[in-house]
Amino acid sequence: MLRRNLLVDDITQGKLDPVVLDELAASLWPQDCQTCEWSLGDGQCALVVDVMAYMAHASIHHPKCSEPNWNDSGYHKVTSGPLISWVAVGTIIPAAVNGDQISYIPGVIVNPSLEMVNLGLGKDGRWELSTLTRVRESGFEPPMEGMKIGTPVRDSHLVITPTSWRVIIPGSIETYEVSPEPQMTKLVAKTKAILAIVTQAADPGALRPETMPSVMSSKHTLVGWVPLYEP
């Protein structure tokens, strides 16, 4: 979301490095208020940071539901899973194979947490974004030119039903379900896997082709090869 649309209190601005605060704002996507569950709409959102020792949750709310604040009192509302929105969409990704030859691989783009960002204390004692830490630890990695595609991430898998893909990504409690186009599923029959792109740098449902390069170059994007589950 735009930084100017995020209401931030003075204490939070003092606790977070300005660069981190900008990254945090860019990783939040207004969907549902994390207090009342109603749509956040296009207006301003209040940033609430709940601190628990060496980790914190930063979430967005209607200003009338919750004032922006840095809460390190030890008492805070725990946001339940269903409150946090996620978005997953199927896609076809061009990939260079054998030099200039272009091949296409099936994929899914997932944002696992639109309205909330996790923070952790880094080695230097400063707060940094950590939402995708567990996904990275499971074997996902930053996308890069020349990266090898085909090595599956452990404990991940894709289940195909007659109407959907169900994607299991380690480090996440959700099963991400998408409704792919028929040609995407035909590609899976050949590749026996999909490329999962996990990001907080975009709302996948609103992505356009011209914005994909910036998403793929973001340090808040990870990719992994998810194999087809065949019992």
Biotite code that builds the C-alpha atoms (Angstrom):
import biotite.structure as struc

atoms = struc.array([
    struc.Atom([0.000, 0.000, 0.000], chain_id="A", res_id=1, res_name="MET", atom_name="CA", element="C"),
    struc.Atom([1.075, 3.605, -0.414], chain_id="A", res_id=2, res_name="LEU", atom_name="CA", element="C"),
    struc.Atom([3.103, 4.920, 2.535], chain_id="A", res_id=3, res_name="ARG", atom_name="CA", element="C"),
    struc.Atom([0.981, 8.069, 2.686], chain_id="A", res_id=4, res_name="ARG", atom_name="CA", element="C"),
    struc.Atom([-2.138, 5.947, 3.296], chain_id="A", res_id=5, res_name="ASN", atom_name="CA", element="C"),
    struc.Atom([-0.620, 4.288, 6.362], chain_id="A", res_id=6, res_name="LEU", atom_name="CA", element="C"),
    struc.Atom([-1.165, 6.052, 9.690], chain_id="A", res_id=7, res_name="LEU", atom_name="CA", element="C"),
    struc.Atom([1.840, 5.474, 11.953], chain_id="A", res_id=8, res_name="VAL", atom_name="CA", element="C"),
    struc.Atom([2.290, 6.740, 15.503], chain_id="A", res_id=9, res_name="ASP", atom_name="CA", element="C"),
    struc.Atom([5.454, 8.509, 16.700], chain_id="A", res_id=10, res_name="ASP", atom_name="CA", element="C"),
    struc.Atom([6.681, 5.575, 18.825], chain_id="A", res_id=11, res_name="ILE", atom_name="CA", element="C"),
    struc.Atom([6.537, 3.156, 15.898], chain_id="A", res_id=12, res_name="THR", atom_name="CA", element="C"),
    struc.Atom([8.377, 5.653, 13.711], chain_id="A", res_id=13, res_name="GLN", atom_name="CA", element="C"),
    struc.Atom([11.081, 5.808, 16.361], chain_id="A", res_id=14, res_name="GLY", atom_name="CA", element="C"),
    struc.Atom([11.322, 2.018, 16.729], chain_id="A", res_id=15, res_name="LYS", atom_name="CA", element="C"),
    struc.Atom([11.543, 1.157, 13.027], chain_id="A", res_id=16, res_name="LEU", atom_name="CA", element="C"),
    struc.Atom([14.211, 2.263, 10.597], chain_id="A", res_id=17, res_name="ASP", atom_name="CA", element="C"),
    struc.Atom([12.642, 4.476, 7.882], chain_id="A", res_id=18, res_name="PRO", atom_name="CA", element="C"),
    struc.Atom([13.705, 1.988, 5.188], chain_id="A", res_id=19, res_name="VAL", atom_name="CA", element="C"),
    struc.Atom([12.060, -0.870, 7.089], chain_id="A", res_id=20, res_name="VAL", atom_name="CA", element="C"),
    struc.Atom([8.919, 1.197, 7.585], chain_id="A", res_id=21, res_name="LEU", atom_name="CA", element="C"),
    struc.Atom([8.753, 1.843, 3.833], chain_id="A", res_id=22, res_name="ASP", atom_name="CA", element="C"),
    struc.Atom([9.255, -1.895, 3.144], chain_id="A", res_id=23, res_name="GLU", atom_name="CA", element="C"),
    struc.Atom([6.544, -2.725, 5.655], chain_id="A", res_id=24, res_name="LEU", atom_name="CA", element="C"),
    struc.Atom([4.078, -0.320, 4.035], chain_id="A", res_id=25, res_name="ALA", atom_name="CA", element="C"),
    struc.Atom([4.899, -1.751, 0.598], chain_id="A", res_id=26, res_name="ALA", atom_name="CA", element="C"),
    struc.Atom([4.200, -5.271, 1.934], chain_id="A", res_id=27, res_name="SER", atom_name="CA", element="C"),
    struc.Atom([0.715, -4.509, 3.279], chain_id="A", res_id=28, res_name="LEU", atom_name="CA", element="C"),
    struc.Atom([-2.325, -4.824, 1.028], chain_id="A", res_id=29, res_name="TRP", atom_name="CA", element="C"),
    struc.Atom([-5.640, -3.448, 2.351], chain_id="A", res_id=30, res_name="PRO", atom_name="CA", element="C"),
    struc.Atom([-8.293, -6.124, 2.332], chain_id="A", res_id=31, res_name="GLN", atom_name="CA", element="C"),
    struc.Atom([-10.055, -6.634, 5.676], chain_id="A", res_id=32, res_name="ASP", atom_name="CA", element="C"),
    struc.Atom([-9.701, -4.695, 8.911], chain_id="A", res_id=33, res_name="CYS", atom_name="CA", element="C"),
    struc.Atom([-7.944, -6.877, 11.465], chain_id="A", res_id=34, res_name="GLN", atom_name="CA", element="C"),
    struc.Atom([-10.322, -5.630, 14.175], chain_id="A", res_id=35, res_name="THR", atom_name="CA", element="C"),
    struc.Atom([-13.830, -5.632, 12.714], chain_id="A", res_id=36, res_name="CYS", atom_name="CA", element="C"),
    struc.Atom([-13.234, -7.849, 9.634], chain_id="A", res_id=37, res_name="GLU", atom_name="CA", element="C"),
    struc.Atom([-14.985, -5.386, 7.298], chain_id="A", res_id=38, res_name="TRP", atom_name="CA", element="C"),
    struc.Atom([-13.321, -4.208, 4.094], chain_id="A", res_id=39, res_name="SER", atom_name="CA", element="C"),
    struc.Atom([-10.630, -1.581, 4.537], chain_id="A", res_id=40, res_name="LEU", atom_name="CA", element="C"),
    struc.Atom([-11.591, 0.098, 1.279], chain_id="A", res_id=41, res_name="GLY", atom_name="CA", element="C"),
    struc.Atom([-9.422, 2.787, -0.296], chain_id="A", res_id=42, res_name="ASP", atom_name="CA", element="C"),
    struc.Atom([-9.007, 5.041, 2.736], chain_id="A", res_id=43, res_name="GLY", atom_name="CA", element="C"),
    struc.Atom([-6.206, 5.369, 5.247], chain_id="A", res_id=44, res_name="GLN", atom_name="CA", element="C"),
    struc.Atom([-5.290, 2.455, 7.501], chain_id="A", res_id=45, res_name="CYS", atom_name="CA", element="C"),
    struc.Atom([-3.932, 2.471, 11.043], chain_id="A", res_id=46, res_name="ALA", atom_name="CA", element="C"),
    struc.Atom([-0.764, 0.453, 11.670], chain_id="A", res_id=47, res_name="LEU", atom_name="CA", element="C"),
    struc.Atom([-0.785, -1.568, 14.895], chain_id="A", res_id=48, res_name="VAL", atom_name="CA", element="C"),
    struc.Atom([2.418, -3.337, 15.948], chain_id="A", res_id=49, res_name="VAL", atom_name="CA", element="C"),
    struc.Atom([2.052, -6.006, 18.644], chain_id="A", res_id=50, res_name="ASP", atom_name="CA", element="C"),
    struc.Atom([5.440, -6.870, 20.127], chain_id="A", res_id=51, res_name="VAL", atom_name="CA", element="C"),
    struc.Atom([6.253, -10.215, 21.738], chain_id="A", res_id=52, res_name="MET", atom_name="CA", element="C"),
    struc.Atom([9.880, -10.213, 22.901], chain_id="A", res_id=53, res_name="ALA", atom_name="CA", element="C"),
    struc.Atom([11.982, -10.767, 19.755], chain_id="A", res_id=54, res_name="TYR", atom_name="CA", element="C"),
    struc.Atom([9.132, -10.862, 17.261], chain_id="A", res_id=55, res_name="MET", atom_name="CA", element="C"),
    struc.Atom([6.170, -8.685, 16.333], chain_id="A", res_id=56, res_name="ALA", atom_name="CA", element="C"),
    struc.Atom([3.061, -8.598, 14.143], chain_id="A", res_id=57, res_name="HIS", atom_name="CA", element="C"),
    struc.Atom([2.296, -5.425, 12.194], chain_id="A", res_id=58, res_name="ALA", atom_name="CA", element="C"),
    struc.Atom([-1.308, -5.268, 10.986], chain_id="A", res_id=59, res_name="SER", atom_name="CA", element="C"),
    struc.Atom([-3.684, -2.735, 9.464], chain_id="A", res_id=60, res_name="ILE", atom_name="CA", element="C"),
    struc.Atom([-7.047, -1.571, 10.793], chain_id="A", res_id=61, res_name="HIS", atom_name="CA", element="C"),
    struc.Atom([-9.722, 1.042, 10.262], chain_id="A", res_id=62, res_name="HIS", atom_name="CA", element="C"),
    struc.Atom([-8.588, 4.152, 12.184], chain_id="A", res_id=63, res_name="PRO", atom_name="CA", element="C"),
    struc.Atom([-11.975, 4.168, 13.938], chain_id="A", res_id=64, res_name="LYS", atom_name="CA", element="C"),
    struc.Atom([-11.441, 0.552, 15.050], chain_id="A", res_id=65, res_name="CYS", atom_name="CA", element="C"),
    struc.Atom([-7.920, 0.937, 16.364], chain_id="A", res_id=66, res_name="SER", atom_name="CA", element="C"),
    struc.Atom([-5.583, 3.883, 16.660], chain_id="A", res_id=67, res_name="GLU", atom_name="CA", element="C"),
    struc.Atom([-2.072, 3.426, 15.257], chain_id="A", res_id=68, res_name="PRO", atom_name="CA", element="C"),
    struc.Atom([0.196, 2.250, 18.052], chain_id="A", res_id=69, res_name="ASN", atom_name="CA", element="C"),
    struc.Atom([3.277, 0.289, 19.110], chain_id="A", res_id=70, res_name="TRP", atom_name="CA", element="C"),
    struc.Atom([2.036, -2.206, 21.684], chain_id="A", res_id=71, res_name="ASN", atom_name="CA", element="C"),
    struc.Atom([4.777, -3.777, 23.797], chain_id="A", res_id=72, res_name="ASP", atom_name="CA", element="C"),
    struc.Atom([2.638, -4.049, 26.920], chain_id="A", res_id=73, res_name="SER", atom_name="CA", element="C"),
    struc.Atom([2.522, -7.844, 26.721], chain_id="A", res_id=74, res_name="GLY", atom_name="CA", element="C"),
    struc.Atom([-1.255, -7.718, 26.308], chain_id="A", res_id=75, res_name="TYR", atom_name="CA", element="C"),
    struc.Atom([-2.639, -7.764, 22.794], chain_id="A", res_id=76, res_name="HIS", atom_name="CA", element="C"),
    struc.Atom([-5.373, -9.272, 20.684], chain_id="A", res_id=77, res_name="LYS", atom_name="CA", element="C"),
    struc.Atom([-4.223, -12.365, 18.811], chain_id="A", res_id=78, res_name="VAL", atom_name="CA", element="C"),
    struc.Atom([-5.450, -12.147, 15.225], chain_id="A", res_id=79, res_name="THR", atom_name="CA", element="C"),
    struc.Atom([-7.034, -15.443, 14.254], chain_id="A", res_id=80, res_name="SER", atom_name="CA", element="C"),
    struc.Atom([-6.053, -17.125, 11.019], chain_id="A", res_id=81, res_name="GLY", atom_name="CA", element="C"),
    struc.Atom([-9.355, -16.548, 9.170], chain_id="A", res_id=82, res_name="PRO", atom_name="CA", element="C"),
    struc.Atom([-8.980, -12.780, 9.622], chain_id="A", res_id=83, res_name="LEU", atom_name="CA", element="C"),
    struc.Atom([-5.813, -12.684, 7.549], chain_id="A", res_id=84, res_name="ILE", atom_name="CA", element="C"),
    struc.Atom([-6.453, -12.759, 3.806], chain_id="A", res_id=85, res_name="SER", atom_name="CA", element="C"),
    struc.Atom([-4.322, -14.587, 1.273], chain_id="A", res_id=86, res_name="TRP", atom_name="CA", element="C"),
    struc.Atom([-4.426, -14.585, -2.502], chain_id="A", res_id=87, res_name="VAL", atom_name="CA", element="C"),
    struc.Atom([-3.143, -17.246, -4.920], chain_id="A", res_id=88, res_name="ALA", atom_name="CA", element="C"),
    struc.Atom([-3.413, -17.227, -8.717], chain_id="A", res_id=89, res_name="VAL", atom_name="CA", element="C"),
    struc.Atom([-2.268, -19.659, -11.381], chain_id="A", res_id=90, res_name="GLY", atom_name="CA", element="C"),
    struc.Atom([0.065, -18.466, -14.114], chain_id="A", res_id=91, res_name="THR", atom_name="CA", element="C"),
    struc.Atom([2.291, -19.553, -16.992], chain_id="A", res_id=92, res_name="ILE", atom_name="CA", element="C"),
    struc.Atom([5.900, -18.399, -16.718], chain_id="A", res_id=93, res_name="ILE", atom_name="CA", element="C"),
    struc.Atom([8.314, -18.030, -19.653], chain_id="A", res_id=94, res_name="PRO", atom_name="CA", element="C"),
    struc.Atom([11.713, -19.557, -18.975], chain_id="A", res_id=95, res_name="ALA", atom_name="CA", element="C"),
    struc.Atom([14.855, -19.658, -21.083], chain_id="A", res_id=96, res_name="ALA", atom_name="CA", element="C"),
    struc.Atom([16.002, -23.178, -21.863], chain_id="A", res_id=97, res_name="VAL", atom_name="CA", element="C"),
    struc.Atom([19.129, -24.088, -23.854], chain_id="A", res_id=98, res_name="ASN", atom_name="CA", element="C"),
    struc.Atom([20.193, -20.567, -24.583], chain_id="A", res_id=99, res_name="GLY", atom_name="CA", element="C"),
    struc.Atom([17.618, -18.430, -26.335], chain_id="A", res_id=100, res_name="ASP", atom_name="CA", element="C"),
    struc.Atom([14.927, -21.076, -26.645], chain_id="A", res_id=101, res_name="GLN", atom_name="CA", element="C"),
    struc.Atom([11.858, -20.134, -24.606], chain_id="A", res_id=102, res_name="ILE", atom_name="CA", element="C"),
    struc.Atom([9.833, -22.708, -22.739], chain_id="A", res_id=103, res_name="SER", atom_name="CA", element="C"),
    struc.Atom([6.807, -22.207, -20.518], chain_id="A", res_id=104, res_name="TYR", atom_name="CA", element="C"),
    struc.Atom([6.273, -23.623, -17.067], chain_id="A", res_id=105, res_name="ILE", atom_name="CA", element="C"),
    struc.Atom([3.123, -23.644, -14.926], chain_id="A", res_id=106, res_name="PRO", atom_name="CA", element="C"),
    struc.Atom([3.192, -21.694, -11.707], chain_id="A", res_id=107, res_name="GLY", atom_name="CA", element="C"),
    struc.Atom([1.280, -20.144, -8.858], chain_id="A", res_id=108, res_name="VAL", atom_name="CA", element="C"),
    struc.Atom([1.795, -16.732, -7.266], chain_id="A", res_id=109, res_name="ILE", atom_name="CA", element="C"),
    struc.Atom([0.892, -16.533, -3.576], chain_id="A", res_id=110, res_name="VAL", atom_name="CA", element="C"),
    struc.Atom([0.734, -13.718, -1.065], chain_id="A", res_id=111, res_name="ASN", atom_name="CA", element="C"),
    struc.Atom([0.176, -15.545, 2.236], chain_id="A", res_id=112, res_name="PRO", atom_name="CA", element="C"),
    struc.Atom([-0.711, -12.511, 4.333], chain_id="A", res_id=113, res_name="SER", atom_name="CA", element="C"),
    struc.Atom([-2.177, -9.348, 2.827], chain_id="A", res_id=114, res_name="LEU", atom_name="CA", element="C"),
    struc.Atom([-2.974, -7.360, 5.973], chain_id="A", res_id=115, res_name="GLU", atom_name="CA", element="C"),
    struc.Atom([-0.187, -8.486, 8.295], chain_id="A", res_id=116, res_name="MET", atom_name="CA", element="C"),
    struc.Atom([3.606, -8.470, 8.238], chain_id="A", res_id=117, res_name="VAL", atom_name="CA", element="C"),
    struc.Atom([5.818, -10.277, 10.722], chain_id="A", res_id=118, res_name="ASN", atom_name="CA", element="C"),
    struc.Atom([8.853, -8.534, 12.173], chain_id="A", res_id=119, res_name="LEU", atom_name="CA", element="C"),
    struc.Atom([11.899, -9.984, 13.884], chain_id="A", res_id=120, res_name="GLY", atom_name="CA", element="C"),
    struc.Atom([14.971, -8.563, 15.560], chain_id="A", res_id=121, res_name="LEU", atom_name="CA", element="C"),
    struc.Atom([18.019, -8.910, 13.354], chain_id="A", res_id=122, res_name="GLY", atom_name="CA", element="C"),
    struc.Atom([21.559, -9.625, 14.507], chain_id="A", res_id=123, res_name="LYS", atom_name="CA", element="C"),
    struc.Atom([22.162, -5.893, 14.770], chain_id="A", res_id=124, res_name="ASP", atom_name="CA", element="C"),
    struc.Atom([19.221, -5.512, 17.159], chain_id="A", res_id=125, res_name="GLY", atom_name="CA", element="C"),
    struc.Atom([17.073, -3.720, 14.598], chain_id="A", res_id=126, res_name="ARG", atom_name="CA", element="C"),
    struc.Atom([13.627, -4.795, 13.446], chain_id="A", res_id=127, res_name="TRP", atom_name="CA", element="C"),
    struc.Atom([13.321, -6.341, 9.993], chain_id="A", res_id=128, res_name="GLU", atom_name="CA", element="C"),
    struc.Atom([10.580, -8.050, 7.988], chain_id="A", res_id=129, res_name="LEU", atom_name="CA", element="C"),
    struc.Atom([10.398, -11.785, 8.695], chain_id="A", res_id=130, res_name="SER", atom_name="CA", element="C"),
    struc.Atom([7.068, -13.027, 7.284], chain_id="A", res_id=131, res_name="THR", atom_name="CA", element="C"),
    struc.Atom([8.744, -15.357, 4.782], chain_id="A", res_id=132, res_name="LEU", atom_name="CA", element="C"),
    struc.Atom([11.508, -16.615, 7.082], chain_id="A", res_id=133, res_name="THR", atom_name="CA", element="C"),
    struc.Atom([9.976, -20.073, 7.592], chain_id="A", res_id=134, res_name="ARG", atom_name="CA", element="C"),
    struc.Atom([9.288, -20.398, 3.864], chain_id="A", res_id=135, res_name="VAL", atom_name="CA", element="C"),
    struc.Atom([12.935, -19.579, 3.142], chain_id="A", res_id=136, res_name="ARG", atom_name="CA", element="C"),
    struc.Atom([14.123, -22.079, 5.751], chain_id="A", res_id=137, res_name="GLU", atom_name="CA", element="C"),
    struc.Atom([12.044, -24.797, 4.059], chain_id="A", res_id=138, res_name="SER", atom_name="CA", element="C"),
    struc.Atom([14.054, -24.454, 0.858], chain_id="A", res_id=139, res_name="GLY", atom_name="CA", element="C"),
    struc.Atom([12.514, -21.588, -1.085], chain_id="A", res_id=140, res_name="PHE", atom_name="CA", element="C"),
    struc.Atom([15.042, -19.089, -2.421], chain_id="A", res_id=141, res_name="GLU", atom_name="CA", element="C"),
    struc.Atom([15.196, -15.673, -4.065], chain_id="A", res_id=142, res_name="PRO", atom_name="CA", element="C"),
    struc.Atom([14.563, -15.784, -7.811], chain_id="A", res_id=143, res_name="PRO", atom_name="CA", element="C"),
    struc.Atom([17.651, -15.181, -9.895], chain_id="A", res_id=144, res_name="MET", atom_name="CA", element="C"),
    struc.Atom([18.767, -15.373, -13.475], chain_id="A", res_id=145, res_name="GLU", atom_name="CA", element="C"),
    struc.Atom([20.145, -18.785, -14.305], chain_id="A", res_id=146, res_name="GLY", atom_name="CA", element="C"),
    struc.Atom([18.584, -20.494, -11.302], chain_id="A", res_id=147, res_name="MET", atom_name="CA", element="C"),
    struc.Atom([18.021, -24.222, -11.626], chain_id="A", res_id=148, res_name="LYS", atom_name="CA", element="C"),
    struc.Atom([14.400, -25.288, -11.909], chain_id="A", res_id=149, res_name="ILE", atom_name="CA", element="C"),
    struc.Atom([13.358, -28.799, -11.084], chain_id="A", res_id=150, res_name="GLY", atom_name="CA", element="C"),
    struc.Atom([14.677, -29.486, -7.590], chain_id="A", res_id=151, res_name="THR", atom_name="CA", element="C"),
    struc.Atom([11.568, -29.917, -5.402], chain_id="A", res_id=152, res_name="PRO", atom_name="CA", element="C"),
    struc.Atom([11.198, -28.199, -2.045], chain_id="A", res_id=153, res_name="VAL", atom_name="CA", element="C"),
    struc.Atom([10.849, -30.775, 0.699], chain_id="A", res_id=154, res_name="ARG", atom_name="CA", element="C"),
    struc.Atom([7.388, -31.284, 2.198], chain_id="A", res_id=155, res_name="ASP", atom_name="CA", element="C"),
    struc.Atom([5.724, -29.304, -0.589], chain_id="A", res_id=156, res_name="SER", atom_name="CA", element="C"),
    struc.Atom([3.296, -30.769, -3.056], chain_id="A", res_id=157, res_name="HIS", atom_name="CA", element="C"),
    struc.Atom([0.581, -30.032, -5.590], chain_id="A", res_id=158, res_name="LEU", atom_name="CA", element="C"),
    struc.Atom([-2.741, -31.877, -5.647], chain_id="A", res_id=159, res_name="VAL", atom_name="CA", element="C"),
    struc.Atom([-4.820, -31.556, -8.807], chain_id="A", res_id=160, res_name="ILE", atom_name="CA", element="C"),
    struc.Atom([-8.592, -31.972, -8.612], chain_id="A", res_id=161, res_name="THR", atom_name="CA", element="C"),
    struc.Atom([-11.031, -31.737, -11.529], chain_id="A", res_id=162, res_name="PRO", atom_name="CA", element="C"),
    struc.Atom([-11.546, -28.031, -10.800], chain_id="A", res_id=163, res_name="THR", atom_name="CA", element="C"),
    struc.Atom([-8.533, -26.758, -8.899], chain_id="A", res_id=164, res_name="SER", atom_name="CA", element="C"),
    struc.Atom([-4.912, -26.935, -7.794], chain_id="A", res_id=165, res_name="TRP", atom_name="CA", element="C"),
    struc.Atom([-4.224, -27.330, -4.094], chain_id="A", res_id=166, res_name="ARG", atom_name="CA", element="C"),
    struc.Atom([-0.747, -26.190, -3.187], chain_id="A", res_id=167, res_name="VAL", atom_name="CA", element="C"),
    struc.Atom([1.028, -27.110, 0.056], chain_id="A", res_id=168, res_name="ILE", atom_name="CA", element="C"),
    struc.Atom([3.917, -24.809, 0.944], chain_id="A", res_id=169, res_name="ILE", atom_name="CA", element="C"),
    struc.Atom([6.002, -25.687, 4.012], chain_id="A", res_id=170, res_name="PRO", atom_name="CA", element="C"),
    struc.Atom([6.177, -22.909, 6.567], chain_id="A", res_id=171, res_name="GLY", atom_name="CA", element="C"),
    struc.Atom([2.546, -21.962, 5.947], chain_id="A", res_id=172, res_name="SER", atom_name="CA", element="C"),
    struc.Atom([-0.550, -23.262, 7.729], chain_id="A", res_id=173, res_name="ILE", atom_name="CA", element="C"),
    struc.Atom([-2.753, -22.733, 4.666], chain_id="A", res_id=174, res_name="GLU", atom_name="CA", element="C"),
    struc.Atom([-3.505, -24.916, 1.675], chain_id="A", res_id=175, res_name="THR", atom_name="CA", element="C"),
    struc.Atom([-3.602, -22.547, -1.280], chain_id="A", res_id=176, res_name="TYR", atom_name="CA", element="C"),
    struc.Atom([-6.299, -23.379, -3.803], chain_id="A", res_id=177, res_name="GLU", atom_name="CA", element="C"),
    struc.Atom([-6.488, -21.871, -7.278], chain_id="A", res_id=178, res_name="VAL", atom_name="CA", element="C"),
    struc.Atom([-8.687, -22.418, -10.322], chain_id="A", res_id=179, res_name="SER", atom_name="CA", element="C"),
    struc.Atom([-6.245, -22.694, -13.238], chain_id="A", res_id=180, res_name="PRO", atom_name="CA", element="C"),
    struc.Atom([-6.904, -22.400, -16.937], chain_id="A", res_id=181, res_name="GLU", atom_name="CA", element="C"),
    struc.Atom([-7.019, -25.799, -18.715], chain_id="A", res_id=182, res_name="PRO", atom_name="CA", element="C"),
    struc.Atom([-3.742, -25.142, -20.557], chain_id="A", res_id=183, res_name="GLN", atom_name="CA", element="C"),
    struc.Atom([-1.968, -24.679, -17.220], chain_id="A", res_id=184, res_name="MET", atom_name="CA", element="C"),
    struc.Atom([-3.001, -28.129, -16.035], chain_id="A", res_id=185, res_name="THR", atom_name="CA", element="C"),
    struc.Atom([-1.922, -29.585, -19.383], chain_id="A", res_id=186, res_name="LYS", atom_name="CA", element="C"),
    struc.Atom([1.535, -28.170, -18.758], chain_id="A", res_id=187, res_name="LEU", atom_name="CA", element="C"),
    struc.Atom([1.644, -29.790, -15.324], chain_id="A", res_id=188, res_name="VAL", atom_name="CA", element="C"),
    struc.Atom([1.079, -33.151, -16.988], chain_id="A", res_id=189, res_name="ALA", atom_name="CA", element="C"),
    struc.Atom([4.446, -32.605, -18.690], chain_id="A", res_id=190, res_name="LYS", atom_name="CA", element="C"),
    struc.Atom([6.441, -30.881, -15.940], chain_id="A", res_id=191, res_name="THR", atom_name="CA", element="C"),
    struc.Atom([5.028, -32.912, -13.004], chain_id="A", res_id=192, res_name="LYS", atom_name="CA", element="C"),
    struc.Atom([5.505, -29.794, -10.880], chain_id="A", res_id=193, res_name="ALA", atom_name="CA", element="C"),
    struc.Atom([4.817, -26.054, -10.697], chain_id="A", res_id=194, res_name="ILE", atom_name="CA", element="C"),
    struc.Atom([6.941, -23.058, -9.759], chain_id="A", res_id=195, res_name="LEU", atom_name="CA", element="C"),
    struc.Atom([5.504, -21.458, -6.601], chain_id="A", res_id=196, res_name="ALA", atom_name="CA", element="C"),
    struc.Atom([6.229, -17.746, -6.222], chain_id="A", res_id=197, res_name="ILE", atom_name="CA", element="C"),
    struc.Atom([5.623, -16.599, -2.641], chain_id="A", res_id=198, res_name="VAL", atom_name="CA", element="C"),
    struc.Atom([5.683, -12.846, -2.193], chain_id="A", res_id=199, res_name="THR", atom_name="CA", element="C"),
    struc.Atom([4.552, -9.934, -0.074], chain_id="A", res_id=200, res_name="GLN", atom_name="CA", element="C"),
    struc.Atom([5.594, -7.504, -2.788], chain_id="A", res_id=201, res_name="ALA", atom_name="CA", element="C"),
    struc.Atom([2.237, -7.701, -4.585], chain_id="A", res_id=202, res_name="ALA", atom_name="CA", element="C"),
    struc.Atom([-1.407, -8.600, -4.427], chain_id="A", res_id=203, res_name="ASP", atom_name="CA", element="C"),
    struc.Atom([-1.378, -11.487, -6.934], chain_id="A", res_id=204, res_name="PRO", atom_name="CA", element="C"),
    struc.Atom([-4.980, -10.852, -7.857], chain_id="A", res_id=205, res_name="GLY", atom_name="CA", element="C"),
    struc.Atom([-4.087, -7.391, -9.142], chain_id="A", res_id=206, res_name="ALA", atom_name="CA", element="C"),
    struc.Atom([-0.795, -8.216, -10.869], chain_id="A", res_id=207, res_name="LEU", atom_name="CA", element="C"),
    struc.Atom([-0.161, -7.037, -14.417], chain_id="A", res_id=208, res_name="ARG", atom_name="CA", element="C"),
    struc.Atom([2.559, -8.352, -16.761], chain_id="A", res_id=209, res_name="PRO", atom_name="CA", element="C"),
    struc.Atom([4.486, -5.082, -16.577], chain_id="A", res_id=210, res_name="GLU", atom_name="CA", element="C"),
    struc.Atom([4.738, -5.271, -12.770], chain_id="A", res_id=211, res_name="THR", atom_name="CA", element="C"),
    struc.Atom([6.098, -8.838, -12.636], chain_id="A", res_id=212, res_name="MET", atom_name="CA", element="C"),
    struc.Atom([9.773, -7.827, -13.045], chain_id="A", res_id=213, res_name="PRO", atom_name="CA", element="C"),
    struc.Atom([9.639, -5.657, -9.922], chain_id="A", res_id=214, res_name="SER", atom_name="CA", element="C"),
    struc.Atom([7.949, -8.450, -7.973], chain_id="A", res_id=215, res_name="VAL", atom_name="CA", element="C"),
    struc.Atom([10.536, -11.002, -9.061], chain_id="A", res_id=216, res_name="MET", atom_name="CA", element="C"),
    struc.Atom([13.387, -8.662, -8.133], chain_id="A", res_id=217, res_name="SER", atom_name="CA", element="C"),
    struc.Atom([11.983, -7.911, -4.669], chain_id="A", res_id=218, res_name="SER", atom_name="CA", element="C"),
    struc.Atom([13.843, -9.277, -1.663], chain_id="A", res_id=219, res_name="LYS", atom_name="CA", element="C"),
    struc.Atom([10.416, -10.159, -0.283], chain_id="A", res_id=220, res_name="HIS", atom_name="CA", element="C"),
    struc.Atom([9.822, -12.736, -3.029], chain_id="A", res_id=221, res_name="THR", atom_name="CA", element="C"),
    struc.Atom([10.857, -16.404, -2.842], chain_id="A", res_id=222, res_name="LEU", atom_name="CA", element="C"),
    struc.Atom([10.412, -19.229, -5.327], chain_id="A", res_id=223, res_name="VAL", atom_name="CA", element="C"),
    struc.Atom([10.381, -23.007, -5.092], chain_id="A", res_id=224, res_name="GLY", atom_name="CA", element="C"),
    struc.Atom([9.593, -26.036, -7.257], chain_id="A", res_id=225, res_name="TRP", atom_name="CA", element="C"),
    struc.Atom([6.489, -27.828, -5.939], chain_id="A", res_id=226, res_name="VAL", atom_name="CA", element="C"),
    struc.Atom([6.083, -31.402, -7.192], chain_id="A", res_id=227, res_name="PRO", atom_name="CA", element="C"),
    struc.Atom([2.849, -33.006, -8.316], chain_id="A", res_id=228, res_name="LEU", atom_name="CA", element="C"),
    struc.Atom([1.495, -35.446, -5.739], chain_id="A", res_id=229, res_name="TYR", atom_name="CA", element="C"),
    struc.Atom([0.865, -38.782, -7.391], chain_id="A", res_id=230, res_name="GLU", atom_name="CA", element="C"),
    struc.Atom([-0.329, -41.471, -4.941], chain_id="A", res_id=231, res_name="PRO", atom_name="CA", element="C"),
])
